[in-house]
Amino acid sequence: MKLGIVGLPNVGKSSLFNALTKAGAMAANYAFCTIDPNVGVVAVKDYRLDELAKMYNPEKYTPATIEFVDIAGLVKGASKGEGLGNKFLSHIREVDAIVHVVRCFENVDIIHVEDKVDPSRDVEIINTELILSDMEMLEKIIDRKRKLLKGDSSIEPQIKVLEKILDTLNEGYCARTVDLTEDESALISDIQLLTSKPVIYVANISDGDVGKDAKDIPLVAPLLKIAESENAELIPLCVSIEAELAELGEESEEDQQMFLEEFGLDCPGLERLVASSYKLLGLISYLTAGPKEVRAWTITKGTKAPQAAGKIHSDFERGFIRAEVIAYEDLIEKGSTAAAAAAGLMRSEGKEYVIKDGDVVLFRFNV
């Protein structure tokens, strides 16, 4: 699963990416310093793995991960090819969700591509370019399907759904704001629209605004309204401070904690962003634990036991017999797998069992 970090040039995208991934993506004070997308794999912090590691003292510790893609800044006219727009739009099309970074701080030393900081306008610029690109694609698809309609009336319901979305785009709203039924969504599941991708807004704030409520920060308040109108999450964070925290965390957890306390923060904002991104993609983790390894396995919410087993190895799915499951809380309370089993807290589940977040699982299989 990939999340694309997007926004106008010079809003802090590459700096955020660097803080997230330590991948050293180039960050500079001029437009288009990022041309090819940088990709980094980020661990999802999970306190449950930490507790299981204390219990088993394993040889290996493997958290769940997600990928972040640093995509170059979009500008007005991107949908028509401005600023290498077509190339950048194709990069956005390849990700599963969007982290939209918006500048919400004043600094005369950092140029703004539009000369003035205005979060609402900046979001509108990005969304407009994505909407225009989607409209062009939808119009072509609808035109093609209308020609096929004469010989195949079964595609008429799909055309109606596409037209419903196109009407919304024409009004200036993203496709993700369209209220579709489950059946309607299924009809267009193979059509990847830029504006249908789920989004998290990141308000890049000044260090003086760290710790404040979003609605109390003048430049963030309008962005909060936009996020609420789309049922999207807004995470205010100061990217420069997050970068410092990331560096401190690598050197000393104690220094990082002191830095957090100085700014009145419970945890780094990046941890909240990664956790929210994981949730945005509809992902959960099941856990495996033992002296060799404690590990979080990423699955989509609603995955059944055999398919979850297949994440470990295809043989596990092919020869699936049963899943032996203990809830994480029960395992921690009892202190060991044997004690949890003796207390009747280990369940034997079959092929129809839907894995839950935090299940500690041992799969039985035979090939």
SULLIN-V893488 format. One record per backbone hydrogen bond with DSSP energy under -1.0 kcal/mol. CO is the residue of the C=O (numbers start at 1). NH is the residue of the N-H. E is the energy in kcal/mol with one decimal. If there is no record, write none. Layout:
co:CO nh:NH e:E
co:CO nh:NH e:E
//
This chain:
co:1 nh:67 e:-2.1
co:2 nh:96 e:-2.4
co:2 nh:97 e:-1.2
co:3 nh:69 e:-3.0
co:4 nh:99 e:-3.0
co:5 nh:71 e:-1.8
co:6 nh:101 e:-2.9
co:7 nh:74 e:-1.8
co:12 nh:16 e:-2.3
co:13 nh:17 e:-2.6
co:14 nh:18 e:-2.8
co:15 nh:19 e:-2.2
co:16 nh:20 e:-2.4
co:17 nh:21 e:-2.7
co:18 nh:22 e:-2.8
co:28 nh:30 e:-1.4
co:38 nh:70 e:-3.2
co:40 nh:68 e:-2.9
co:42 nh:66 e:-2.1
co:46 nh:50 e:-1.2
co:47 nh:51 e:-2.0
co:48 nh:52 e:-2.2
co:49 nh:53 e:-2.5
co:50 nh:54 e:-1.6
co:51 nh:55 e:-1.5
co:52 nh:56 e:-2.5
co:53 nh:57 e:-2.5
co:60 nh:294 e:-2.0
co:62 nh:296 e:-2.3
co:64 nh:44 e:-3.0
co:66 nh:42 e:-3.2
co:67 nh:3 e:-2.6
co:68 nh:40 e:-2.6
co:69 nh:5 e:-3.5
co:70 nh:38 e:-1.2
co:75 nh:78 e:-1.7
co:77 nh:80 e:-1.5
co:77 nh:82 e:-2.8
co:78 nh:81 e:-1.8
co:84 nh:88 e:-1.8
co:85 nh:89 e:-2.9
co:86 nh:90 e:-1.7
co:87 nh:91 e:-1.3
co:88 nh:92 e:-1.8
co:89 nh:93 e:-2.0
co:92 nh:95 e:-1.5
co:97 nh:4 e:-2.7
co:98 nh:200 e:-2.4
co:99 nh:6 e:-2.4
co:100 nh:202 e:-2.8
co:102 nh:204 e:-2.7
co:107 nh:110 e:-1.7
co:112 nh:115 e:-2.6
co:118 nh:122 e:-2.5
co:119 nh:123 e:-2.5
co:120 nh:124 e:-2.1
co:121 nh:125 e:-2.4
co:122 nh:126 e:-1.9
co:123 nh:127 e:-3.0
co:124 nh:128 e:-2.8
co:125 nh:129 e:-1.9
co:126 nh:130 e:-2.1
co:127 nh:131 e:-2.9
co:128 nh:132 e:-2.8
co:129 nh:133 e:-1.8
co:130 nh:134 e:-2.3
co:131 nh:135 e:-2.9
co:132 nh:136 e:-2.1
co:133 nh:137 e:-1.9
co:134 nh:138 e:-3.1
co:135 nh:139 e:-2.7
co:136 nh:140 e:-1.4
co:137 nh:141 e:-2.2
co:138 nh:142 e:-3.2
co:139 nh:143 e:-2.2
co:140 nh:144 e:-2.2
co:141 nh:145 e:-2.5
co:142 nh:146 e:-2.4
co:143 nh:147 e:-1.3
co:144 nh:148 e:-1.1
co:145 nh:149 e:-1.2
co:148 nh:151 e:-1.2
co:148 nh:152 e:-1.1
co:152 nh:155 e:-1.3
co:153 nh:156 e:-1.6
co:155 nh:159 e:-2.0
co:156 nh:160 e:-2.2
co:157 nh:161 e:-1.8
co:158 nh:162 e:-2.3
co:159 nh:163 e:-2.6
co:160 nh:164 e:-2.0
co:161 nh:165 e:-2.0
co:162 nh:166 e:-2.4
co:163 nh:167 e:-2.3
co:164 nh:168 e:-1.4
co:165 nh:169 e:-2.3
co:166 nh:170 e:-2.4
co:167 nh:171 e:-1.0
co:168 nh:173 e:-2.0
co:169 nh:172 e:-1.7
co:174 nh:177 e:-1.7
co:175 nh:178 e:-1.7
co:181 nh:185 e:-2.5
co:182 nh:186 e:-1.9
co:183 nh:187 e:-1.5
co:186 nh:189 e:-1.1
co:188 nh:191 e:-2.0
co:195 nh:176 e:-2.1
co:198 nh:98 e:-2.6
co:200 nh:100 e:-2.6
co:201 nh:235 e:-2.9
co:202 nh:102 e:-2.9
co:203 nh:205 e:-1.1
co:203 nh:237 e:-2.7
co:204 nh:104 e:-2.5
co:206 nh:209 e:-1.4
co:209 nh:212 e:-1.9
co:213 nh:216 e:-1.9
co:214 nh:217 e:-1.6
co:217 nh:220 e:-1.5
co:217 nh:221 e:-2.3
co:220 nh:224 e:-2.2
co:221 nh:225 e:-1.5
co:222 nh:226 e:-1.6
co:223 nh:227 e:-2.4
co:224 nh:228 e:-2.4
co:225 nh:229 e:-2.0
co:226 nh:230 e:-1.0
co:227 nh:232 e:-3.1
co:228 nh:231 e:-1.2
co:233 nh:201 e:-2.8
co:235 nh:203 e:-1.4
co:237 nh:205 e:-1.6
co:238 nh:242 e:-2.6
co:239 nh:243 e:-2.2
co:240 nh:244 e:-1.6
co:241 nh:245 e:-2.8
co:242 nh:246 e:-2.4
co:243 nh:247 e:-1.9
co:244 nh:248 e:-2.5
co:245 nh:249 e:-2.7
co:246 nh:250 e:-1.3
co:247 nh:251 e:-1.2
co:248 nh:252 e:-4.0
co:252 nh:256 e:-2.0
co:253 nh:257 e:-2.3
co:254 nh:258 e:-2.0
co:255 nh:259 e:-2.1
co:256 nh:260 e:-2.4
co:257 nh:261 e:-2.3
co:258 nh:262 e:-1.8
co:259 nh:263 e:-1.2
co:260 nh:265 e:-2.8
co:268 nh:272 e:-1.1
co:269 nh:273 e:-2.2
co:270 nh:274 e:-2.8
co:271 nh:275 e:-2.4
co:272 nh:276 e:-2.6
co:273 nh:277 e:-2.4
co:274 nh:278 e:-2.3
co:275 nh:279 e:-2.1
co:276 nh:280 e:-2.7
co:277 nh:281 e:-1.6
co:278 nh:283 e:-1.9
co:279 nh:282 e:-1.9
co:282 nh:301 e:-2.8
co:284 nh:299 e:-2.3
co:285 nh:358 e:-3.0
co:286 nh:297 e:-3.2
co:287 nh:361 e:-2.7
co:288 nh:295 e:-2.6
co:291 nh:59 e:-1.7
co:294 nh:62 e:-2.5
co:295 nh:288 e:-2.3
co:297 nh:286 e:-1.9
co:299 nh:284 e:-2.7
co:300 nh:303 e:-1.6
co:303 nh:355 e:-2.1
co:304 nh:308 e:-2.2
co:305 nh:309 e:-2.6
co:306 nh:310 e:-1.6
co:308 nh:311 e:-1.2
co:309 nh:312 e:-1.4
co:309 nh:313 e:-1.6
co:313 nh:316 e:-1.1
co:313 nh:317 e:-1.1
co:314 nh:318 e:-2.5
co:315 nh:319 e:-2.6
co:317 nh:320 e:-1.1
co:319 nh:366 e:-2.4
co:322 nh:364 e:-2.9
co:323 nh:349 e:-3.2
co:324 nh:362 e:-2.1
co:325 nh:347 e:-3.1
co:326 nh:360 e:-2.9
co:327 nh:331 e:-2.1
co:328 nh:332 e:-2.4
co:329 nh:333 e:-2.1
co:330 nh:334 e:-2.1
co:331 nh:335 e:-2.2
co:336 nh:340 e:-2.1
co:337 nh:341 e:-2.6
co:338 nh:342 e:-2.6
co:339 nh:343 e:-1.4
co:340 nh:345 e:-2.9
co:341 nh:344 e:-1.8
co:347 nh:325 e:-2.9
co:349 nh:323 e:-2.7
co:350 nh:353 e:-1.5
co:353 nh:305 e:-2.5
co:356 nh:359 e:-2.1
co:359 nh:287 e:-3.3
co:360 nh:326 e:-2.4
co:362 nh:324 e:-3.2
co:364 nh:321 e:-2.9
co:364 nh:322 e:-1.5
//
